[in-house]
Amino acid sequence: MMRLVERSNLALEPEDVLVLPEQVGGHASERDYVDDVAWLARSCGCHVVGGSHIRETDQGLVNCGVVTDGSGSILAEYEKANPYGPELEVEACH
């Protein structure tokens, strides 16, 4: 993802928000996904909405994500409330 940002020659500012696509984290571990989103935010110096990734829970798999500020600190975590299409087979928590 960082290579795409670098190639775009964007001049990102601290008040900018970089929004990543859904399931950008795929089936990465939750720790790797969060670390990658935080690293991207620190590297770009702006807020990042981390798309989503699949997290395993006791109730099943959940499509969820994080939002960070430019320092990489987590501001919010979220779970997709209304899965659709193939996600209905993945979402088992709600």
DSSP file with accessible surface (Angstrom, degrees, kcal/mol):
  #  RESIDUE AA STRUCTURE BP1 BP2  ACC     N-H-->O    O-->H-N    N-H-->O    O-->H-N    TCO  KAPPA ALPHA  PHI   PSI    X-CA   Y-CA   Z-CA
    1    1 A M     >        0   0   87      0, 0.0     4,-1.9     0, 0.0     3,-0.2   0.000 360.0 360.0 360.0 -40.5    0.0    0.0    0.0
    2    2 A M  H  >  +     0   0   31      1,-0.2     4,-3.0     2,-0.2     5,-0.2   0.890 360.0  56.9 -61.7 -37.9    2.8    2.4    0.8
    3    3 A R  H  > S+     0   0  173      1,-0.2     4,-2.6     2,-0.2    -1,-0.2   0.893 106.0  50.7 -60.3 -38.6    4.3    2.0   -2.6
    4    4 A L  H  > S+     0   0  103     -3,-0.2     4,-1.3     2,-0.2    -1,-0.2   0.915 111.2  47.9 -64.5 -41.6    1.0    3.1   -4.1
    5    5 A V  H  X>S+     0   0   17     -4,-1.9     5,-0.9     1,-0.2     4,-0.5   0.938 113.1  48.2 -64.1 -44.9    1.0    6.2   -1.9
    6    6 A E  H ><5S+     0   0  116     -4,-3.0     3,-1.1     1,-0.2    -2,-0.2   0.914 111.1  50.2 -62.6 -43.4    4.6    7.0   -2.8
    7    7 A R  H 3<5S+     0   0  169     -4,-2.6    -1,-0.2     1,-0.2    -2,-0.2   0.766 101.9  62.9 -66.5 -25.2    4.0    6.5   -6.5
    8    8 A S  H 3<5S-     0   0   57     -4,-1.3    -1,-0.2    -3,-0.3    -2,-0.2   0.661  95.8-140.1 -75.7 -15.4    1.0    8.8   -6.4
    9    9 A N  T <<5 +     0   0  144     -3,-1.1     2,-0.2    -4,-0.5    -3,-0.1   0.807  38.0 170.8  58.5  30.5    3.1   11.8   -5.3
   10   10 A L      < -     0   0  100     -5,-0.9     2,-1.0     1,-0.1    -1,-0.2  -0.494  33.8-142.2 -69.7 141.3    0.4   12.9   -2.9
   11   11 A A        -     0   0   83     -2,-0.2     2,-0.2    -3,-0.1    -1,-0.1  -0.781  27.4-164.9-102.1  84.3    1.3   15.6   -0.5
   12   12 A L        -     0   0   42     -2,-1.0     6,-0.0    32,-0.1    34,-0.0  -0.537   3.1-159.5 -78.1 138.3   -0.6   14.3    2.5
   13   13 A E    >   -     0   0   95     -2,-0.2     3,-2.1     1,-0.1    31,-0.0  -0.746  33.9-103.3-110.8 160.8   -1.2   16.7    5.4
   14   14 A P  T 3  S+     0   0   82      0, 0.0    33,-0.5     0, 0.0    56,-0.2   0.805 121.8  53.6 -55.8 -28.8   -2.0   15.8    9.0
   15   15 A E  T 3  S+     0   0  136     31,-0.1    31,-0.1     2,-0.1     2,-0.1   0.569  89.9 102.3 -85.5  -5.1   -5.6   16.7    8.5
   16   16 A D    <   -     0   0   55     -3,-2.1    31,-1.8    29,-0.2     2,-0.5  -0.365  62.5-144.2 -74.2 157.4   -6.0   14.4    5.5
   17   17 A V  E     -a   47   0A  85     29,-0.2     2,-0.6    -2,-0.1    31,-0.2  -0.989   4.3-157.8-126.0 121.2   -7.6   11.0    5.7
   18   18 A L  E     -a   48   0A  29     29,-2.8    31,-2.7    -2,-0.5     2,-0.6  -0.887  12.1-158.8 -97.6 120.3   -6.3    8.0    3.7
   19   19 A V  E     -a   49   0A 101     -2,-0.6    31,-0.2    29,-0.2    29,-0.0  -0.910   4.3-154.7-107.5 119.3   -9.1    5.4    3.3
   20   20 A L        -     0   0   13     29,-2.8    31,-0.3    -2,-0.6     3,-0.1  -0.551  26.0 -98.2 -88.8 156.5   -8.0    1.9    2.5
   21   21 A P    >   -     0   0   76      0, 0.0     3,-1.3     0, 0.0    31,-0.9  -0.267  48.1 -82.9 -72.6 159.5  -10.2   -0.7    0.7
   22   22 A E  T 3  S+     0   0   91     29,-0.3    29,-0.1     1,-0.2    31,-0.1  -0.269 112.7  13.7 -58.1 146.1  -12.3   -3.3    2.4
   23   23 A Q  T >  S+     0   0   80     41,-0.2     3,-1.1     1,-0.1    -1,-0.2   0.709  76.6 142.9  57.1  28.4  -10.4   -6.5    3.3
   24   24 A V  T <  S+     0   0   56     -3,-1.3    29,-0.2    28,-0.3    -2,-0.1   0.830  75.0  50.8 -62.4 -27.8   -7.0   -4.9    2.7
   25   25 A G  T >  S-     0   0   14     27,-2.2     3,-2.7    25,-0.2    -1,-0.3   0.550  87.4-177.6 -86.9  -7.9   -5.9   -6.9    5.7
   26   26 A G  T <   -     0   0   24     -3,-1.1    28,-2.5    26,-0.5    -1,-0.2  -0.151  66.8 -27.1  48.8-130.0   -7.2  -10.2    4.3
   27   27 A H  T 3  S+     0   0  149     26,-0.2    -1,-0.3    -4,-0.1     3,-0.1   0.034  96.6 139.0-105.5  25.7   -6.6  -12.9    6.8
   28   28 A A    <   -     0   0   37     -3,-2.7    26,-0.1     1,-0.1    -3,-0.1  -0.274  66.5 -88.2 -61.6 157.2   -3.6  -11.4    8.4
   29   29 A S     >  -     0   0   59      1,-0.1     4,-2.6    26,-0.1     5,-0.2  -0.292  36.3-115.0 -62.6 154.6   -3.3  -11.6   12.1
   30   30 A E  H  > S+     0   0   80      1,-0.2     4,-2.7     2,-0.2     5,-0.3   0.919 117.2  53.2 -59.3 -40.3   -5.1   -8.8   14.0
   31   31 A R  H  > S+     0   0  167      1,-0.2     4,-2.7     2,-0.2    -1,-0.2   0.926 110.1  46.2 -61.1 -46.9   -1.7   -7.7   15.3
   32   32 A D  H  > S+     0   0   86      2,-0.2     4,-2.6     1,-0.2    -1,-0.2   0.916 113.0  50.3 -63.2 -43.5   -0.1   -7.5   11.9
   33   33 A Y  H  X S+     0   0    5     -4,-2.6     4,-2.4     2,-0.2     5,-0.2   0.957 114.0  43.6 -59.4 -51.2   -3.1   -5.7   10.4
   34   34 A V  H  X S+     0   0   19     -4,-2.7     4,-2.7     1,-0.2     5,-0.2   0.924 114.2  50.6 -63.2 -43.4   -3.2   -3.1   13.2
   35   35 A D  H  X S+     0   0   63     -4,-2.7     4,-2.6    -5,-0.3    -1,-0.2   0.907 111.3  49.0 -60.8 -41.3    0.6   -2.7   13.1
   36   36 A D  H  X S+     0   0  103     -4,-2.6     4,-2.4     2,-0.2    -2,-0.2   0.908 112.1  47.1 -66.4 -42.3    0.5   -2.2    9.3
   37   37 A V  H  X S+     0   0    5     -4,-2.4     4,-2.4     2,-0.2    -2,-0.2   0.937 114.2  47.8 -65.2 -43.8   -2.3    0.4    9.4
   38   38 A A  H  X S+     0   0    9     -4,-2.7     4,-2.6     1,-0.2    -2,-0.2   0.913 111.5  50.8 -63.6 -41.3   -0.4    2.3   12.3
   39   39 A W  H  X S+     0   0  124     -4,-2.6     4,-2.8    -5,-0.2    -1,-0.2   0.921 109.9  49.8 -61.8 -43.8    2.8    2.2   10.3
   40   40 A L  H  X S+     0   0    5     -4,-2.4     4,-2.5     2,-0.2     5,-0.3   0.924 110.6  50.1 -62.4 -42.3    1.1    3.6    7.2
   41   41 A A  H  X>S+     0   0    0     -4,-2.4     4,-2.0     1,-0.2     5,-1.1   0.933 113.5  45.1 -61.9 -46.1   -0.4    6.4    9.2
   42   42 A R  H  <5S+     0   0  132     -4,-2.6    -2,-0.2     2,-0.2    -1,-0.2   0.911 114.2  49.5 -63.4 -42.4    3.0    7.3   10.8
   43   43 A S  H  <5S+     0   0   52     -4,-2.8    -2,-0.2     1,-0.2    -1,-0.2   0.875 119.6  36.3 -65.9 -37.5    4.7    7.1    7.4
   44   44 A C  H  <5S-     0   0   18     -4,-2.5    -1,-0.2    -5,-0.2    -2,-0.2   0.656 100.5-134.5 -89.0 -20.2    2.1    9.3    5.6
   45   45 A G  T  <5 +     0   0   29     -4,-2.0     2,-0.3    25,-0.3    25,-0.2   0.798  69.4  93.8  71.8  28.2    1.6   11.6    8.6
   46   46 A C  S   <S-     0   0    0     -5,-1.1    -1,-0.3    -6,-0.2    -2,-0.2  -0.900  84.0 -76.3-142.2 172.0   -2.2   11.5    8.3
   47   47 A H  E     -a   17   0A  60    -31,-1.8   -29,-2.8   -33,-0.5     2,-0.4  -0.406  44.1-157.8 -66.2 147.5   -5.3    9.7    9.6
   48   48 A V  E     -aB  18  68A   0     20,-1.9    20,-2.6   -31,-0.2     2,-0.7  -0.994  15.8-155.4-133.2 126.8   -5.9    6.3    8.1
   49   49 A V  E     -aB  19  67A  38    -31,-2.7   -29,-2.8    -2,-0.4     2,-1.2  -0.919  25.3-142.9 -94.3 112.5   -9.2    4.4    7.9
   50   50 A G        -     0   0    0     16,-3.0   -25,-0.2    -2,-0.7   -26,-0.1  -0.020  15.1-135.1 -77.7  34.1   -7.8    0.9    7.7
   51   51 A G        -     0   0    6     -2,-1.2     2,-0.3   -31,-0.3   -29,-0.3  -0.291  48.8 -73.1  54.1-123.6  -10.3   -0.7    5.3
   52   52 A S        -     0   0    4    -31,-0.9   -27,-2.2    13,-0.1   -26,-0.5  -0.980  40.6-166.2-159.5 166.4  -11.1   -4.0    7.0
   53   53 A H  E     -C   64   0A   3     11,-2.7    11,-2.7    -2,-0.3     2,-0.5  -0.939  34.7 -97.0-148.0 168.9   -9.7   -7.4    7.7
   54   54 A I  E     -C   63   0A  10    -28,-2.5     2,-0.4    -2,-0.3     9,-0.2  -0.813  37.5-169.2 -95.4 125.0  -11.2  -10.7    8.9
   55   55 A R  E     -C   62   0A  41      7,-2.9     7,-2.4    -2,-0.5     2,-0.4  -0.948  17.7-132.1-115.3 135.8  -10.8  -11.4   12.6
   56   56 A E  E     +C   61   0A 167     -2,-0.4     2,-0.3     5,-0.2     5,-0.2  -0.708  31.8 172.7 -84.2 132.7  -11.5  -14.7   14.3
   57   57 A T  E >   -C   60   0A  37      3,-2.8     3,-1.1    -2,-0.4     0, 0.0  -0.809  50.2 -98.3-127.2 175.2  -13.7  -14.6   17.4
   58   58 A D  T 3  S+     0   0  165     -2,-0.3     3,-0.1     1,-0.2    -2,-0.0   0.796 126.6  49.4 -63.5 -26.0  -15.3  -17.2   19.6
   59   59 A Q  T 3  S-     0   0  121      1,-0.3     2,-0.3    34,-0.0    -1,-0.2   0.509 125.0 -90.7 -91.4  -7.2  -18.5  -16.6   17.6
   60   60 A G  E <   -C   57   0A  25     -3,-1.1    -3,-2.8    33,-0.1     2,-0.3  -0.926  68.4 -20.4 134.8-157.0  -16.9  -16.9   14.2
   61   61 A L  E     -Cd  56  91A  54     29,-0.6    31,-1.8    -2,-0.3    32,-0.6  -0.703  54.0-166.2 -94.5 141.7  -15.3  -14.6   11.6
   62   62 A V  E     -C   55   0A   0     -7,-2.4    -7,-2.9    -2,-0.3     2,-0.8  -0.989  21.1-135.4-131.0 136.2  -15.9  -10.8   11.7
   63   63 A N  E     +C   54   0A   2     -2,-0.4    17,-2.9    -9,-0.2     2,-0.3  -0.806  51.0 147.0 -87.1 110.7  -15.1   -8.2    9.0
   64   64 A C  E     -CE  53  79A   2    -11,-2.7   -11,-2.7    -2,-0.8     2,-0.3  -0.849  23.5-178.6-142.6 174.1  -13.7   -5.3   11.1
   65   65 A G  E     - E   0  78A   3     13,-2.5    13,-2.5    -2,-0.3     2,-0.3  -0.951  17.7-119.0-163.0-178.6  -11.1   -2.5   11.1
   66   66 A V  E     - E   0  77A   3     -2,-0.3   -16,-3.0    11,-0.2     2,-0.4  -0.914   8.9-145.6-132.2 159.5   -9.4    0.4   12.8
   67   67 A V  E     -BE  49  76A  31      9,-2.6     8,-3.4    -2,-0.3     9,-1.5  -0.993  23.4-173.4-123.6 131.4   -9.0    4.1   12.4
   68   68 A T  E     -BE  48  74A   0    -20,-2.6   -20,-1.9    -2,-0.4     6,-0.2  -0.865  19.0-128.5-122.8 159.8   -5.7    5.8   13.4
   69   69 A D    >   -     0   0   39      4,-2.1     3,-2.1    -2,-0.3   -23,-0.2  -0.355  48.2 -84.0 -91.9-177.8   -4.3    9.3   13.6
   70   70 A G  T 3  S+     0   0   22      1,-0.3   -25,-0.3   -25,-0.2   -24,-0.2   0.662 128.9  56.8 -65.7 -15.1   -1.1   10.5   12.0
   71   71 A S  T 3  S-     0   0   66      2,-0.1    -1,-0.3   -26,-0.1   -29,-0.2   0.484 119.3-108.5 -90.6  -4.8    1.0    9.2   14.9
   72   72 A G  S <  S+     0   0    9     -3,-2.1     2,-0.2     1,-0.3    -2,-0.1   0.449  70.3 145.1  92.2   1.5   -0.4    5.7   14.4
   73   73 A S        -     0   0   63    -35,-0.1    -4,-2.1     1,-0.1     2,-0.4  -0.536  55.8-112.8 -73.6 138.4   -2.6    5.8   17.6
   74   74 A I  E     +E   68   0A  73     -6,-0.2    -6,-0.3    -2,-0.2     3,-0.1  -0.582  35.9 174.9 -74.8 124.0   -5.9    3.9   17.3
   75   75 A L  E     -     0   0A  97     -8,-3.4     2,-0.3    -2,-0.4    -7,-0.2   0.729  65.8  -1.3 -95.2 -33.2   -8.8    6.3   17.4
   76   76 A A  E     -E   67   0A  45     -9,-1.5    -9,-2.6     2,-0.0    -1,-0.3  -0.990  52.6-152.5-157.0 153.8  -11.6    3.8   16.7
   77   77 A E  E     -E   66   0A 117     -2,-0.3     2,-0.3   -11,-0.2   -11,-0.2  -0.952  22.6-175.4-125.0 148.6  -12.3    0.2   16.0
   78   78 A Y  E     -E   65   0A  77    -13,-2.5   -13,-2.5    -2,-0.3     2,-0.4  -0.982  20.3-151.4-145.9 156.1  -15.3   -1.0   14.1
   79   79 A E  E     -E   64   0A  72     -2,-0.3     2,-0.3   -15,-0.2   -15,-0.2  -0.983  39.6-103.7-123.3 138.8  -17.1   -4.2   12.9
   80   80 A K        -     0   0   39    -17,-2.9   -17,-0.2    -2,-0.4   -28,-0.0  -0.447  31.0-165.5 -64.5 124.7  -19.2   -4.2    9.8
   81   81 A A  S    S+     0   0   69     -2,-0.3    -1,-0.2     1,-0.2    -3,-0.0   0.801  76.3  38.0 -83.8 -31.1  -22.8   -4.1   10.8
   82   82 A N  S    S-     0   0  135      2,-0.0    -1,-0.2     0, 0.0     6,-0.1  -0.693  73.4-169.1-128.0  81.1  -24.5   -5.1    7.5
   83   83 A P        -     0   0   33      0, 0.0     2,-0.3     0, 0.0     5,-0.0  -0.253   9.7-168.3 -65.8 156.1  -22.6   -7.7    5.6
   84   84 A Y    >   -     0   0  138      0, 0.0     3,-2.0     0, 0.0     4,-0.2  -0.955  42.5 -10.4-142.3 163.0  -23.7   -8.5    2.1
   85   85 A G  T >  S-     0   0   45     -2,-0.3     3,-1.9     1,-0.3     4,-0.4  -0.159 131.4  -0.4  51.1-131.8  -23.1  -11.0   -0.7
   86   86 A P  T >> S+     0   0  100      0, 0.0     3,-1.3     0, 0.0     4,-0.8   0.752 124.0  73.3 -62.3 -21.2  -20.2  -13.5    0.1
   87   87 A E  H <> S+     0   0   13     -3,-2.0     4,-3.5     1,-0.3     3,-0.5   0.789  81.7  70.4 -64.6 -25.1  -19.6  -11.7    3.4
   88   88 A L  H <4 S+     0   0  111     -3,-1.9    -1,-0.3     1,-0.3    -3,-0.1   0.832  98.3  49.8 -60.3 -29.8  -22.8  -13.2    4.8
   89   89 A E  H <4 S+     0   0  174     -3,-1.3    -1,-0.3    -4,-0.4    -2,-0.2   0.773 115.9  42.7 -77.9 -24.3  -21.0  -16.5    4.8
   90   90 A V  H  < S+     0   0   43     -4,-0.8   -29,-0.6    -3,-0.5     2,-0.5   0.867  96.4  82.1 -87.9 -40.4  -18.0  -14.9    6.6
   91   91 A E  B  <  +d   61   0A  21     -4,-3.5   -29,-0.2     1,-0.2   -31,-0.0  -0.523  41.4 144.6 -72.4 119.3  -19.9  -12.9    9.2
   92   92 A A        +     0   0   56    -31,-1.8    -1,-0.2    -2,-0.5   -30,-0.1   0.368  52.5  77.9-131.0  -0.7  -21.0  -15.1   12.1
   93   93 A C              0   0   36    -32,-0.6   -31,-0.1     1,-0.2   -33,-0.1   0.800 360.0 360.0 -84.9 -29.9  -20.7  -12.7   15.0
   94   94 A H              0   0  145    -35,-0.0    -1,-0.2   -13,-0.0    -3,-0.0  -0.258 360.0 360.0-102.8 360.0  -23.9  -10.7   14.7
